[in-house]
Amino acid sequence: MNTVIETLVDIVAKDPYPAEFTSSYWREYGKSNVVERRNGDLYLEDYGIGTVRGSWLAGHTLHAAERFSYRSVSSAYRSYPAMWNLARELARDLRCSLTFDIWKYTVILSLLNDHWIDHKLFPRTVAVIGDGHGFLGALIRRHLKSMRLYCIDIPKTLVFQARNHEAADPQARLAVMSHGGDDSADVVFVLPQDVLQIRDTIDCAINIASMQEMNALTISHYFSFLRQRSSRQSRFYCVNRVEKTLPGGEVARFSEFPWRKDDEIFIDGLCPYYTHFFAKQTLPRGPKILGVRIPFVNYFDGDTMHRLVRLASE
Ligand SMILES: C[S@@+](CC[C@H](N)C(=O)[O-])C[C@H]1O[C@@H](n2cnc3c(N)ncnc32)[C@H](O)[C@@H]1O
């Protein structure tokens, strides 16, 4: 096992869910994520951190139909064809299949890349908060080769990310922020409580389907960190549910995130690539024709917002 993965596995063994930064959602569902050493090997079982694996057949039938159903959305992004080629290559290298989430990460990078080109921005530091398996971060690194990536997440999930970053780029220099996080590293893994150790300005921060499962303290902690590391060129892309009720009864509301009036907003509204998904099961929520549910096409549990913003500095 690579030393960075060893370090992260040791952190998991001591404190898999830092109490202050773990919501009731992750206290409940985090247990289903398994990160263990078994007979000297690393044993991982993921739950609720995004879907990047599935059958090849589903990727080329069900999810191909899904991508077709979203064609008017993806074709609006000029960078999409090139990013989809990159995503397919990365999926092949990581033995992932072409799931909804992989397509979603591609659309996200396409949207951001169009914006960077239009605004003549050249991001050199990117922070992905809550990147699940790390596919989006790895895809961004394939596109922006000489940037530094900060992967900010709870310890167990960082192990999944470290494995995928190592496989995506075996030459990459990986580091853990709290264990000597090296200024020359390409990918730095950061625990929630250590974000203020990051000295770089963050050119682009991204949070997808993740603040919606955090407690209010954690959300304001990240906003405060991003405001402290924000420059005139910085961007924050936030894609989260309009509202989500967590098992402990807390409600995470997009509109109640600590936005400020002097934040400069570039994109804001319902997220066009987060309306429906195709699955083998036809769930109760979904479109109907003449009162009959269309098989395999399902709505998400709630609407999702997206906002691209320059956070005003603190
Ligand atoms: C539903 S998954 C979303 C994964 C990915 N962004 C996607 O859209 O497919 C939620 C992510 O938030 C992470 N997360 C939960 N609590 C967190 C915290 N306090 N700080 C950072 N990430 C957290 C989880 O570990 C996971 O990576």
The ligand as an SDF file (V2000), in Angstrom:
LIG
                    3D

 27 29  0  0  0  0  0  0  0  0999 V2000
  -23.4180   11.9180   -1.7480 C   0  0  0  0  0  0  0  0  0  0  0  0
  -21.6650   11.9740   -1.7470 S   0  0  0  0  0  0  0  0  0  0  0  0
  -21.4160   12.9750   -3.2130 C   0  0  0  0  0  0  0  0  0  0  0  0
  -20.1540   12.5800   -3.9100 C   0  0  0  0  0  0  0  0  0  0  0  0
  -19.8770   13.3580   -5.2040 C   0  0  0  0  0  0  0  0  0  0  0  0
  -19.6680   14.7630   -4.9450 N   0  0  0  0  0  0  0  0  0  0  0  0
  -20.9960   13.1760   -6.1910 C   0  0  0  0  0  0  0  0  0  0  0  0
  -21.7330   14.1380   -6.4560 O   0  0  0  0  0  0  0  0  0  0  0  0
  -21.1470   12.0750   -6.7450 O   0  0  0  0  0  0  0  0  0  0  0  0
  -21.3140   13.1300   -0.4240 C   0  0  0  0  0  0  0  0  0  0  0  0
  -19.8330   13.4230   -0.2240 C   0  0  0  0  0  0  0  0  0  0  0  0
  -19.7040   14.3520    0.8700 O   0  0  0  0  0  0  0  0  0  0  0  0
  -18.6800   13.8770    1.7180 C   0  0  0  0  0  0  0  0  0  0  0  0
  -18.7870   14.4770    3.0590 N   0  0  0  0  0  0  0  0  0  0  0  0
  -19.6210   14.1700    4.0700 C   0  0  0  0  0  0  0  0  0  0  0  0
  -19.3440   14.9340    5.1490 N   0  0  0  0  0  0  0  0  0  0  0  0
  -18.3170   15.7450    4.7990 C   0  0  0  0  0  0  0  0  0  0  0  0
  -17.5580   16.7580    5.4670 C   0  0  0  0  0  0  0  0  0  0  0  0
  -17.8100   17.0950    6.7200 N   0  0  0  0  0  0  0  0  0  0  0  0
  -16.5950   17.3790    4.7870 N   0  0  0  0  0  0  0  0  0  0  0  0
  -16.3030   17.0510    3.4930 C   0  0  0  0  0  0  0  0  0  0  0  0
  -16.9730   16.1040    2.8230 N   0  0  0  0  0  0  0  0  0  0  0  0
  -17.9630   15.4650    3.4610 C   0  0  0  0  0  0  0  0  0  0  0  0
  -18.8560   12.3760    1.6530 C   0  0  0  0  0  0  0  0  0  0  0  0
  -17.7800   11.6690    2.1890 O   0  0  0  0  0  0  0  0  0  0  0  0
  -19.0060   12.2210    0.1480 C   0  0  0  0  0  0  0  0  0  0  0  0
  -17.7620   12.2990   -0.5030 O   0  0  0  0  0  0  0  0  0  0  0  0
  1  2  1  0
  2  3  1  0
  2 10  1  0
  3  4  1  0
  4  5  1  0
  5  6  1  0
  5  7  1  0
  7  8  2  0
  7  9  1  0
 10 11  1  0
 11 12  1  0
 11 26  1  0
 12 13  1  0
 13 14  1  0
 13 24  1  0
 14 15  1  0
 14 23  1  0
 15 16  2  0
 16 17  1  0
 17 18  1  0
 17 23  2  0
 18 19  1  0
 18 20  2  0
 20 21  1  0
 21 22  2  0
 22 23  1  0
 24 25  1  0
 24 26  1  0
 26 27  1  0
M  CHG  2   2   1   9  -1
M  END
$$$$
